[in-house]
Amino acid sequence: MNANIRNTIKLVIGTLGFFALIVAVQSILSGHNQRLDLTSQKKFTLSPRAQQVVSGLKRDVRVMAFVHSDRPENFFIKDMLSRMANLSPHFNYNIVDINRNPALAREYQATQYGTLVFESGGIRRGTLLGRGESAAVATLLQVTRAQGDKVIYFLTGHGEAALPDTSPTRGYSKLRGALVDEFYDEKTLSLGESGAVPEDATAVVIFGPISDFLPFELEALDAYVRRGGALFVLLDPGSSPSFVTFLERYGISLPPLIAVDPTKRLFAGEMLTFRASATKKPHPIIRSVNAPPIFSLARVVYMEPDEEKGLIAAAILATSPQGWASAQENIPRTGITKFEEGRDFRGPIPIAGEMAIRTGDTLGRIVVFGDADFVNNDLVEQGGNKDLFINAVNWLAEDQSQMAARPETQHSGVNQLFLSSDQIQTVLVTSTVIIPGSFLLIGVGVFTWRRYRG
């Protein structure tokens, strides 16, 4: 065999081996797909909540995406749906050109480009891509969960916050929209009319009551908790005194003290508004919140467990160890500018917690936040406020599969930037001392080295 034939055989074998290597690498990579999303808003990454909802599907879901072949958003539709399909075998989708299939579009009532129609178990719901990932996940929940499956009652009759109100500081209409996204059936409850909590109540929210409760209303709430019910209580300073007394029977104490945290306050802001901290052992409610919640004029919430009475306590939020608590009357007089020994209480100061109440074989739960204003229309989109509230509802409704970080509507570093006093101090020292000092040392070193070498 001459040299040319041998070289030709070597070339053929080498080429086949090279292509075999490419095929092997591709097959390995296809089974271990990894994405690197470098966009600031993570446009090409599903939020943890979307991942949990899709991966937890228990029945088949089909999505019809109606597009125009030449529109730029087609890529985002296909990318989002393919990522969802990779998470669950129950998730399937089809891309339909609305102009080439007008009859199918009419059947699914798809009149706009970018319409997504979710279908499961005979239930069909539609949304638009432009409404974002949250709307797509909410529509997915609508077709996979029965209407009225989870009913959240909001107590009325004592000056509680009104969800339909659209005013900036007193309104909570944005929060109502967030509950709709979770596909909860939200209703109001007047114990003065019903006399008892309905049997279909998944949880009862008591949202900043002002006036006192009647004795029979408190007994109705007690009966609800004793039969395994869940209360979500948000109390500002000066809230209903009779209800504060009612909570004491469960080992929940709310003294007339206000929490402050100078190291966690927002830069150039008052000491009464600060970023709340998770406790050493993070509660599941706060674990998946993607940013520290912002509390303002928060009251102290003490949880006192008692095994003999079946009271099991768990902390949720507190100040940092540098924070403290002071009596409410000290606020207008001194502004609480510094800690005063003998008058104030050192941190960390608890401002939110959960108490589980065991009665026989049943387990009732009460979650208490020492601030109600943190989810008004002005503040609900700031920090992790909305996620904190919704996670608390998820927790009490036993919807742990939905407790995950949601996509931000106010993107950190783009639409909002919160820095504490400590962080600003670090930035100031870094920019005015460390960086200039480093350049000075480098310059002196180079000068000395050149003098020595010269």
C-alpha positions in Angstrom: 0.0 0.0 0.0 1.5 3.2 -1.1 1.8 6.4 1.0 -1.1 8.2 -0.7 -3.6 5.5 0.0 -2.5 5.3 3.7 -2.8 9.1 4.0 -6.3 9.0 2.4 -7.4 6.3 4.8 -6.1 8.3 7.8 -7.9 11.4 6.6 -11.2 9.5 6.2 -10.9 7.9 9.7 -9.9 11.2 11.3 -12.8 13.0 9.6 -15.3 10.3 10.7 -13.9 10.4 14.2 -14.2 14.1 14.4 -17.9 14.0 13.3 -18.5 11.2 15.8 -17.0 13.4 18.5 -19.3 16.3 17.6 -22.3 14.0 17.7 -21.3 12.6 21.1 -20.7 16.1 22.5 -24.0 17.3 21.1 -25.9 14.3 22.6 -24.3 15.0 26.0 -25.1 18.7 25.9 -28.7 18.1 24.8 -29.3 16.1 28.0 -27.6 18.7 30.2 -28.9 22.0 28.8 -27.6 25.0 30.7 -28.6 28.6 30.0 -26.7 31.8 30.8 -29.0 34.8 31.0 -27.0 38.0 31.0 -29.9 40.4 30.7 -30.5 42.7 33.7 -34.2 41.8 33.8 -33.7 38.1 33.2 -35.9 38.0 30.2 -34.8 34.6 29.2 -35.2 32.9 32.6 -38.4 31.7 34.2 -39.0 33.0 37.7 -38.7 30.5 40.6 -42.5 30.7 41.0 -43.2 29.9 37.4 -40.8 26.9 37.6 -42.5 25.6 40.7 -46.0 25.9 39.3 -45.2 24.3 35.9 -43.0 21.5 37.4 -45.8 20.7 39.9 -48.5 20.1 37.3 -50.6 17.1 38.0 -52.6 17.0 34.7 -52.0 17.8 31.1 -52.1 21.4 29.9 -52.1 22.4 26.2 -51.2 26.0 25.1 -52.1 27.4 21.7 -49.9 30.4 20.9 -51.3 32.6 18.1 -48.7 34.6 16.3 -47.9 36.4 13.1 -44.9 34.9 11.3 -43.1 38.2 10.9 -43.5 39.7 14.4 -40.4 40.0 16.6 -42.2 38.7 19.8 -42.4 35.2 18.3 -39.0 34.4 19.6 -40.0 35.3 23.2 -43.2 33.2 23.0 -41.4 30.1 21.7 -38.6 30.5 24.2 -40.9 30.9 27.2 -43.1 28.0 26.2 -40.2 25.7 25.4 -38.7 26.4 28.8 -42.0 25.5 30.4 -42.3 22.3 28.4 -38.8 21.2 29.5 -40.0 21.4 33.1 -43.0 19.0 32.9 -44.2 16.3 30.6 -47.8 17.5 31.3 -47.1 20.8 29.5 -47.5 20.9 25.7 -47.8 23.8 23.3 -48.4 24.6 19.6 -47.4 27.7 17.6 -50.2 28.8 15.3 -49.9 31.5 12.5 -53.1 33.5 13.0 -53.2 34.6 9.4 -52.9 31.1 8.0 -55.4 29.5 10.4 -58.2 32.1 10.8 -60.8 29.5 11.5 -58.8 28.0 14.4 -58.1 31.5 15.7 -61.9 32.2 15.7 -62.5 29.0 17.6 -60.1 30.0 20.3 -61.3 33.6 20.2 -57.7 34.8 19.5 -58.2 38.2 18.0 -54.7 39.6 18.7 -51.2 38.6 17.9 -49.4 37.1 20.9 -52.6 35.5 22.3 -51.9 32.5 24.6 -54.8 30.1 25.2 -54.3 27.6 28.0 -56.6 24.5 28.1 -56.9 21.7 30.6 -59.7 19.4 31.7 -62.3 21.1 29.5 -61.4 24.6 30.9 -60.0 27.2 28.5 -58.6 30.6 29.3 -56.6 33.1 27.3 -54.1 35.9 28.0 -51.6 38.0 26.1 -47.9 37.7 26.0 -47.6 41.5 26.6 -49.1 41.0 30.1 -45.9 39.2 31.1 -45.0 35.9 32.7 -47.1 36.5 35.8 -50.3 36.7 33.7 -49.3 33.4 31.9 -48.8 31.6 35.2 -52.1 33.0 36.6 -53.9 31.7 33.5 -52.2 28.4 33.9 -53.5 28.2 37.5 -57.0 29.1 36.3 -57.2 26.0 34.1 -55.7 23.6 36.6 -57.4 24.7 39.8 -61.1 24.6 40.5 -62.9 27.9 41.0 -63.6 28.6 44.7 -61.1 25.9 45.7 -59.3 28.4 47.9 -61.4 31.1 49.5 -59.7 34.0 51.4 -62.1 36.1 53.5 -61.2 39.7 54.4 -62.9 40.8 57.6 -64.9 44.0 57.6 -66.8 46.1 60.1 -64.0 47.5 62.3 -62.3 50.0 60.0 -60.2 47.4 58.1 -58.4 48.3 54.9 -60.5 48.1 51.8 -58.9 46.2 48.8 -60.9 48.1 46.1 -59.6 51.5 47.2 -57.2 53.0 44.6 -55.8 55.8 46.7 -52.0 55.7 47.1 -51.6 55.5 50.9 -55.0 54.1 52.0 -55.7 51.9 49.0 -54.8 48.3 48.4 -56.1 47.7 44.9 -52.7 46.5 43.6 -52.7 43.9 46.3 -56.0 42.7 45.1 -54.6 42.2 41.7 -51.8 40.1 43.1 -54.3 37.8 44.8 -56.1 37.4 41.5 -52.9 36.2 40.0 -52.7 33.5 42.6 -56.2 32.5 41.6 -57.7 32.8 45.1 -61.4 33.6 45.5 -61.4 36.8 47.6 -64.5 37.6 49.6 -65.5 39.9 52.5 -66.8 38.7 55.8 -68.9 40.6 58.4 -69.1 38.6 61.6 -71.8 41.0 62.8 -74.0 39.6 60.0 -72.9 36.0 59.7 -72.0 35.3 63.4 -69.4 32.7 62.4 -66.6 32.1 59.9 -67.9 30.2 56.9 -66.9 26.5 56.5 -65.3 27.2 53.1 -62.8 29.7 54.5 -59.2 28.7 53.6 -57.9 31.7 55.6 -59.3 34.9 57.2 -57.3 38.2 56.8 -57.8 40.8 59.5 -56.3 43.9 57.8 -55.6 46.8 60.2 -58.8 47.0 62.3 -59.3 50.2 64.3 -62.5 49.9 66.3 -63.2 47.3 69.0 -64.7 43.9 68.3 -67.9 42.6 69.9 -67.5 39.6 72.3 -69.4 37.2 70.0 -67.2 38.2 67.0 -64.0 37.3 69.0 -65.6 34.0 70.1 -66.4 33.2 66.4 -62.8 33.8 65.5 -61.7 31.6 68.4 -64.0 28.8 67.3 -62.5 29.1 63.8 -58.9 28.8 65.0 -59.8 25.9 67.3 -61.2 23.9 64.5 -58.0 24.3 62.5 -58.5 27.7 60.8 -55.9 30.2 59.7 -55.8 33.9 60.6 -53.6 36.4 58.9 -53.4 39.6 61.1 -51.9 42.9 60.1 -51.9 45.5 62.9 -50.6 49.0 62.9 -49.8 50.9 66.1 -53.0 52.0 67.7 -55.1 49.2 66.2 -58.2 47.7 67.9 -57.4 47.3 71.6 -59.9 44.5 72.1 -58.4 42.5 69.3 -54.9 43.0 70.7 -56.2 41.6 74.0 -57.8 38.7 72.1 -54.5 37.7 70.7 -53.0 37.4 74.1 -55.0 34.2 74.8 -52.7 32.6 72.2 -49.5 33.8 73.6 -49.2 36.7 71.1 -48.3 40.0 72.8 -48.3 43.4 71.1 -47.0 46.0 73.6 -47.3 49.7 72.7 -43.7 49.7 71.4 -42.4 50.9 68.0 -39.4 49.2 66.3 -36.5 51.2 64.9 -33.4 50.1 63.1 -30.8 52.9 62.2 -28.4 50.5 60.4 -31.2 49.2 58.1 -33.0 52.5 57.5 -33.1 53.8 53.9 -30.4 56.3 53.1 -31.3 59.8 54.2 -34.6 58.4 55.5 -36.2 58.3 58.9 -35.3 55.7 61.4 -38.9 54.4 61.5 -38.7 53.1 57.9 -36.2 50.3 57.5 -35.5 47.0 55.7 -36.8 44.2 57.9 -34.5 41.3 58.5 -35.2 37.5 58.5 -34.5 35.6 61.7 -31.5 33.3 62.2 -33.7 30.3 61.2 -35.7 31.8 58.2 -39.4 31.0 58.2 -40.7 29.5 54.9 -42.7 32.7 54.3 -39.6 34.8 54.0 -37.2 32.2 52.5 -38.3 32.8 48.9 -38.8 36.6 49.1 -36.3 38.0 46.6 -35.6 41.4 48.5 -35.9 42.6 52.1 -39.4 43.9 52.8 -39.7 47.6 53.9 -41.6 48.3 57.1 -42.5 51.7 58.4 -43.7 52.5 61.9 -43.9 48.8 62.8 -45.1 47.7 66.2 -43.4 44.9 68.2 -44.8 41.4 68.0 -43.8 38.9 70.7 -44.6 35.2 70.4 -44.6 33.3 73.7 -44.8 29.5 73.2 -46.4 27.2 75.7 -46.2 23.5 75.1 -48.8 22.7 77.8 -51.3 24.9 76.1 -50.3 23.7 72.6 -48.8 27.0 71.5 -45.9 26.6 69.0 -44.2 29.9 68.0 -42.0 30.8 65.0 -40.4 34.1 64.3 -40.7 35.6 60.8 -39.2 39.1 60.8 -37.2 41.3 63.2 -34.8 44.2 63.3 -31.1 43.7 63.2 -29.2 43.4 66.6 -28.5 47.1 66.3 -32.2 48.0 66.3 -34.3 48.6 69.3 -37.9 49.3 70.5 -39.3 52.4 72.2 -42.6 53.4 73.6 -45.0 55.0 71.0 -45.1 58.3 73.0 -41.4 58.8 72.5 -41.8 59.3 68.8 -43.2 62.8 68.5 -41.2 64.1 71.4 -37.7 62.8 70.6 -37.9 61.3 67.1 -36.1 58.3 68.6 -32.7 59.5 67.5 -30.7 57.2 69.8 -31.0 54.3 72.2 -31.6 55.3 75.8 -30.8 52.7 78.4 -33.6 52.0 80.9 -36.2 53.3 78.5 -35.8 51.4 75.3 -35.3 47.7 74.6 -32.3 46.3 72.6 -32.7 44.4 69.4 -33.2 42.2 67.6 -36.8 43.2 68.0 -39.5 40.9 66.5 -42.0 42.5 64.2 -43.7 39.5 62.7 -44.3 35.9 63.7 -46.5 32.8 63.6 -48.3 30.9 66.4 -49.6 27.4 65.8 -52.4 26.4 68.2 -52.9 22.7 68.7 -56.4 21.6 69.9 -56.6 17.8 70.0 -55.7 16.6 66.6 -56.3 19.9 64.8 -53.8 22.7 64.3 -54.9 26.3 63.9 -52.5 29.0 62.8 -52.2 32.8 63.3 -49.6 34.9 61.4 -49.2 38.4 62.8 -47.4 41.3 61.1 -46.8 44.5 63.1 -47.4 46.7 60.0 -50.4 46.9 57.6 -49.3 49.9 55.5 -46.3 48.1 53.9 -48.6 46.7 51.2 -50.6 49.8 50.3 -50.6 51.0 46.7 -47.5 53.2 47.4 -45.3 50.4 48.9 -46.6 47.1 47.7 -44.2 47.0 44.7 -41.2 48.1 46.8 -38.6 45.6 48.0 -40.1 42.2 48.8 -43.4 43.6 50.2 -45.8 42.0 47.8 -44.0 38.6 47.8 -44.0 38.6 51.6 -47.8 39.2 51.8 -48.6 36.7 49.1 -46.3 34.1 50.6 -48.1 34.4 53.9 -51.4 33.8 52.2 -49.9 30.8 50.3 -48.5 29.4 53.6 -51.8 29.7 55.4 -53.7 28.3 52.4 -51.3 25.4 52.3 -50.1 26.3 48.8 -46.4 25.9 49.5 -45.9 25.0 45.8 -46.6 28.7 44.9 -44.2 30.1 47.5 -41.3 31.2 45.3 -39.8 34.4 44.0 -42.0 36.1 41.4 -40.8 38.2 38.5 -40.2 41.8 39.6 -42.4 44.6 38.2 -40.1 47.2 39.7 -36.7 45.9 38.7 -34.0 46.4 41.4 -31.3 48.7 40.2 -33.5 49.9 37.3 -36.9 51.1 38.7 -35.9 51.1 42.3 -32.7 51.2 44.4 -32.7 51.0 48.2 -29.5 51.4 50.1 -29.3 51.3 53.9 -27.1 53.7 55.9 -24.5 51.0 56.3 -24.4 50.3 52.6 -24.0 54.0 51.8 -21.2 54.3 54.3 -19.5 51.4 52.5 -19.9 53.1 49.1 -18.6 56.4 50.5 -15.5 54.8 52.1 -14.8 52.8 49.0 -15.2 55.7 46.5 -13.4 58.3 48.6 -10.7 56.4 50.5 -10.1 52.8 49.2 -10.1 53.4 45.4 -8.1 56.7 45.4 -5.8 55.3 48.1 -5.1 52.2 45.9 -4.2 54.4 42.9 -1.9 56.5 45.2 -0.1 53.5 46.5 0.3 52.1 42.9 1.7 55.4 41.8 4.1 55.7 44.7 5.2 52.1 44.1 5.8 52.7 40.3 7.7 55.9 41.1 9.9 54.2 43.7 10.6 51.2 41.4 11.6 53.4 38.5 13.9 55.5 40.8 15.4 52.2 42.1 15.8 50.8 38.6 17.2 54.0 37.3 
